[in-house]
Amino acid sequence: MEALIFVQTIFFSLASVFILVVGAAILVVVYHLIYLVRNLHQISNDLEEISEATKERIKEIIERLSSLPILSFFLKTPKKKEKTKKGDKSEKNS
């Protein structure tokens, strides 16, 4: 009978320690996963900013190249037209 009580005590003690160790390991893994996801999110944001800057830079390069007479035939870009009416100026002054 004493052996049974001793074995139960050892079993429950070891089971409790095992549960604590597994819980701590899970917390460490979750902490590192959160750190990894934050870094990936920051990298994604940086790539998005770089992508936008690159798009703008490519547009500027194409506009500059399209102004050259030789390349203007191949790199036509739509020009922005500003529509101003003569009546608009007189209405603003009134």
Backbone bond lengths (Angstrom), bond angles and torsions (degrees), N, CA, C in turn:
res aa  C-N    CA-C-N  psi(-1)  N-CA   C-N-CA  omega(-1)  CA-C   N-CA-C  phi
1 M - - - 1.444 - - 1.528 110.96 -
2 E 1.325 115.34 -40.41 1.468 118.71 178.77 1.520 110.84 -66.37
3 A 1.298 116.80 -33.95 1.468 120.16 179.40 1.525 110.30 -66.34
4 L 1.319 116.90 -38.24 1.458 120.79 179.28 1.530 110.52 -64.53
5 I 1.318 116.77 -42.29 1.470 120.56 178.40 1.528 109.90 -64.96
6 F 1.331 116.60 -41.21 1.467 121.35 179.10 1.542 111.09 -63.06
7 V 1.329 116.64 -43.83 1.463 121.22 -179.54 1.528 110.43 -66.26
8 Q 1.324 117.75 -41.16 1.463 120.71 178.13 1.533 110.92 -63.73
9 T 1.316 116.86 -40.50 1.465 121.17 179.17 1.527 110.37 -63.23
10 I 1.312 116.64 -45.51 1.468 121.34 179.11 1.537 109.42 -64.00
11 F 1.317 117.42 -44.61 1.473 120.99 -178.80 1.517 110.72 -60.58
12 F 1.324 118.24 -49.63 1.462 120.68 -177.92 1.528 111.12 -66.93
13 S 1.311 118.14 -34.57 1.468 120.99 176.89 1.526 110.43 -65.64
14 L 1.318 116.29 -47.55 1.466 119.74 179.59 1.525 111.17 -66.01
15 A 1.312 117.58 -38.81 1.468 120.57 178.60 1.528 110.17 -63.70
16 S 1.321 117.43 -40.15 1.467 121.00 178.81 1.525 111.05 -65.30
17 V 1.316 116.67 -43.60 1.468 120.62 178.60 1.532 109.83 -64.00
18 F 1.325 117.11 -42.62 1.463 121.08 178.96 1.523 111.05 -60.00
19 I 1.327 116.97 -44.14 1.464 121.30 179.60 1.522 110.43 -63.19
20 L 1.328 117.62 -41.03 1.460 120.55 178.13 1.528 111.75 -65.08
21 V 1.325 117.11 -41.91 1.465 121.04 179.98 1.532 110.46 -65.93
22 V 1.313 116.84 -44.14 1.459 120.31 179.23 1.536 109.97 -64.53
23 G 1.295 118.14 -40.96 1.467 121.81 177.64 1.524 111.57 -61.97
24 A 1.334 117.01 -43.30 1.462 120.97 178.26 1.532 110.46 -64.29
25 A 1.332 116.86 -40.65 1.463 120.51 178.89 1.535 110.58 -63.79
26 I 1.308 116.60 -40.79 1.467 120.64 178.17 1.526 110.03 -64.14
27 L 1.326 118.14 -40.65 1.459 120.85 177.91 1.531 111.35 -62.58
28 V 1.328 117.28 -40.80 1.467 120.91 178.69 1.529 110.24 -64.58
29 V 1.316 116.72 -43.45 1.467 120.62 179.73 1.528 110.36 -63.49
30 V 1.318 117.51 -43.95 1.467 121.20 179.55 1.531 110.12 -63.93
31 Y 1.318 118.10 -40.94 1.463 121.77 178.19 1.528 110.57 -59.33
32 H 1.329 116.78 -46.46 1.463 120.45 -179.75 1.531 111.81 -68.61
33 L 1.315 118.17 -34.28 1.460 120.68 176.35 1.530 111.38 -65.41
34 I 1.321 116.65 -40.94 1.461 120.71 177.63 1.530 109.83 -63.32
35 Y 1.325 117.06 -43.16 1.462 121.92 177.63 1.528 110.47 -60.46
36 L 1.318 116.20 -43.66 1.461 121.39 -179.85 1.528 111.11 -64.69
37 V 1.318 117.55 -43.48 1.464 121.55 -179.62 1.526 110.44 -65.42
38 R 1.320 118.25 -38.79 1.462 120.64 177.62 1.522 110.65 -64.04
39 N 1.331 116.93 -42.46 1.459 119.73 178.00 1.520 111.54 -64.12
40 L 1.319 117.32 -41.89 1.461 120.67 178.13 1.528 111.17 -63.63
41 H 1.324 116.25 -37.83 1.465 120.61 177.90 1.534 110.20 -64.70
42 Q 1.325 117.00 -42.87 1.463 120.69 178.61 1.529 110.92 -64.72
43 I 1.326 117.18 -41.21 1.463 120.89 177.53 1.526 109.97 -62.63
44 S 1.315 116.98 -41.43 1.461 121.18 178.55 1.524 111.05 -61.79
45 N 1.319 117.42 -44.02 1.462 120.82 178.09 1.524 111.19 -63.28
46 D 1.333 116.79 -41.89 1.462 120.21 178.70 1.520 111.23 -62.76
47 L 1.324 116.89 -42.75 1.467 120.04 178.60 1.524 111.39 -64.59
48 E 1.309 117.01 -36.48 1.460 120.70 178.62 1.530 110.54 -65.02
49 E 1.344 116.63 -42.90 1.459 120.22 177.97 1.523 111.18 -64.27
50 I 1.317 116.61 -42.06 1.464 121.18 178.80 1.523 109.69 -63.96
51 S 1.317 116.69 -39.81 1.462 121.07 179.50 1.521 110.63 -62.16
52 E 1.326 117.32 -45.08 1.463 120.75 179.26 1.524 110.66 -63.46
53 A 1.329 117.11 -43.55 1.465 120.55 179.41 1.527 110.38 -63.53
54 T 1.327 116.45 -39.23 1.466 120.26 179.53 1.523 111.02 -66.23
55 K 1.323 117.46 -40.73 1.467 120.55 177.55 1.523 110.84 -59.93
56 E 1.326 116.38 -45.20 1.458 120.24 179.49 1.524 111.11 -63.68
57 R 1.314 116.30 -41.81 1.466 120.66 179.93 1.530 110.82 -64.72
58 I 1.311 118.29 -41.05 1.465 121.41 177.93 1.522 110.38 -64.11
59 K 1.333 117.88 -39.99 1.467 120.73 177.34 1.524 110.44 -61.48
60 E 1.336 116.60 -42.44 1.461 120.13 178.80 1.522 111.13 -63.00
61 I 1.317 117.45 -42.45 1.465 121.61 -180.00 1.525 110.34 -63.76
62 I 1.316 117.32 -43.68 1.472 120.60 179.62 1.523 110.24 -64.43
63 E 1.333 117.68 -39.68 1.463 120.30 177.86 1.526 110.81 -63.59
64 R 1.321 117.45 -41.99 1.469 120.47 178.23 1.522 111.24 -65.32
65 L 1.329 116.12 -42.64 1.459 119.09 -179.99 1.525 111.41 -68.72
66 S 1.318 116.96 -32.53 1.464 119.21 -179.36 1.520 111.73 -71.16
67 S 1.316 116.99 -18.31 1.464 119.12 177.93 1.527 111.85 -78.58
68 L 1.318 118.84 -15.79 1.459 121.77 176.08 1.517 109.44 -73.12
69 P 1.325 117.45 136.09 1.469 119.88 -175.60 1.527 113.56 -60.62
70 I 1.306 117.65 -39.31 1.463 120.47 -176.81 1.528 110.83 -68.39
71 L 1.303 116.96 -41.66 1.463 120.70 -175.44 1.521 113.75 -90.98
72 S 1.319 117.40 -10.05 1.459 119.16 -176.42 1.526 112.60 -63.38
73 F 1.325 117.18 -27.60 1.457 119.91 178.31 1.530 111.35 -66.48
74 F 1.329 116.85 -37.40 1.467 121.32 -176.68 1.525 112.86 -87.53
75 L 1.306 117.89 -28.10 1.467 121.89 -174.77 1.519 110.89 -114.07
76 K 1.289 116.94 56.51 1.460 120.05 178.96 1.522 109.30 -73.41
77 T 1.311 115.23 129.53 1.460 120.66 175.60 1.514 108.11 -117.59
78 P 1.299 117.02 143.09 1.461 119.11 179.28 1.524 109.95 -66.70
79 K 1.318 115.80 129.89 1.462 121.48 179.30 1.519 109.18 -86.94
80 K 1.313 115.28 141.28 1.460 120.32 177.16 1.526 108.20 -81.60
81 K 1.313 115.36 126.85 1.452 120.41 -179.55 1.521 109.33 -104.81
82 E 1.311 114.66 129.58 1.459 119.51 177.08 1.516 108.09 -98.57
83 K 1.293 115.88 120.88 1.460 120.73 -179.44 1.523 108.79 -97.25
84 T 1.311 115.14 115.71 1.463 119.69 175.41 1.512 107.76 -123.53
85 K 1.276 115.87 135.62 1.459 121.72 179.18 1.522 108.71 -104.38
86 K 1.296 115.73 147.70 1.456 119.99 178.87 1.527 110.65 -66.76
87 G 1.317 116.92 -31.20 1.455 121.40 -179.97 1.514 112.39 -70.24
88 D 1.331 117.29 -26.02 1.460 120.59 -179.11 1.522 110.88 -66.82
89 K 1.323 117.72 -37.96 1.457 120.58 -177.98 1.511 110.87 -68.83
90 S 1.304 117.04 -39.04 1.461 119.82 -178.63 1.529 110.91 -71.71
91 E 1.333 117.38 -31.56 1.461 120.35 178.45 1.503 112.20 -72.04
92 K 1.328 116.79 -31.13 1.461 119.52 179.44 1.519 110.97 -72.10
93 N 1.308 117.66 -33.59 1.458 121.62 -178.53 1.525 111.81 -74.95
94 S 1.314 118.67 -23.15 1.467 122.00 -175.87 1.491 112.04 -73.19
